[in-house]
Amino acid sequence: MAWDCVFCKIVNNEIPCFKVAENDSNLAFLDIAPVNSGHTLVIPKKHYANLEEIPVAELSSLMALVKSVGLAIKAGLNYDGYNIGVNNDPVAGQLIPHLHFHVMPRQPDDGLKLWPQRQYAAGEAEQTANKIKQAIKL
């Protein structure tokens, strides 16, 4: 357990939560400040600060639970869809330094907006893609 991690304390039953699913490696529970009813957090039980830290096999297992939760939200709560979000590192809005995925139920006219979008300047897309290609490790 990471020192003083709220999600690790939830995993260890030191802090209560409303669990919706659990397996040996992962846990899904309701967010205490939902964007819509049913907003669920899906976390690995083992502490990883962000997406880069979790091994791919464990990430695959985690994403399988994210998918199951999304399907259950649609079937059990009659939502038409959901957003999946992860805030990776504090600059991206990550408040709890334990990897977690948000499964956020959506309904028409719920008032939620996606982030603002912009256009690339001339030549910017090509330069950006090339920088990513040079840095990517597959």
N, C-alpha and C positions, 0 to 999 in steps of 0.2 A: 504494500500500500504506500502510495506517495504521502508524504507528510502533509497533514491538514487538507487533503483533497476531499471536497464535499462529495463527489461521486464515488470515491473509494469508500467513504463512510457509509454511503447508501448501499454499496455492494456488500459491506460487512455488517449490515443491519444496525448501524449506529445511528442512522437518521432514517426516519420512515419515508416511504414513498408509495405511490399507487402503481404497483407492478402490473404490467399487461402481458409480459412474456419474459421467459428466462430459460436459458440452457446452461450448460457447463461453462461456456466462455463469455456469454453476453447477457445483457439485461436491458429490458425496455420498460420505461415507466413514464407516467404523465408529467409533462412540464408544469412547474408550479405557477408559471405566468404564460398561459397559452395564448396563441394568436387566435385560435378557434378551439372549441371543445374537442378533446381528443388529441391535441398536439402532444406528441410522444417523443421522448429522447431515447435513443438506442446507443448503448455504450459497450465497449469491451470491459469485462470485469477486471482484467489486468490493466494497470495504469500505463497509458501512452499519452504523452502531452499533446501530440498532434498526428496528422495523417502520415507524415514521413516516418514516424517511429514504429508504426505497427507493421509486422511482417505481412506479406501479401496473403498467405494462407489464412491468417487470422482476420484480415480485412475481408476476405471472401466470405467467411463465416458470418462476420458482422453484417455485411451487405445482404446476405440471405435473410437475416432477421429484419433488416430495414424493409425489404420487399414484403415479407410476411405481415409486418405491422401495417404497411401501406394498404395491402389487400384487405386486412381486417378492418381498418378504418373505413374503407369504402363499403364493405359488406355489413359491418356491424353498426355503423353510424349513418349510413346512407349518404355519404359524401360522393360527389362525382369525381373528385381528384384530390391531389395533395402535392405539396412541394416538399422536396428533400433538400435540406441545407446543412452545411458544415462551415463553421467559422474557424478557419485554420490560422491560429496565432492571434495575439491581442490586436494587432493592427487591422485584422479582418473582423474584429468584433467578438473574438473568443473570450468569454468571461471566466469560464472554469477551465483550468489547464489540464483537462482530461478529454481525450478525443470523444466527440459525441455527434451523432447525426440527429437533426430535427426532422420529424415527419409531421408536416403541418397540413391538416385537412383544409380543403378549400371548398367554398360554395359561391355561387354567382352573387355578385354585388356584396361581398364581405368586406369591401373597403381596403383590402390588402393590395399593395402595388409592388411590382418588381422594381429593381434598381434602375436608375436612369441609364440610358444608353447614349453613345456618341458615335460619330463617324471617324474613320481613320483619315488622316491627312494624306496627300499624295505621297506615295512611296513608303509611308509609315508601316503599313501592313506587311509588306515584303521584308523590310528591315527587322520588324518584330518577329516574324516567323523564322527568319534566318537565325536570330539570336537564340530562340528557343531550340531550334534544331541542333545548334552547336552545343548547347548545354544539356540536352536530354540524354539520359542513360536508360536504355531499354534492356 
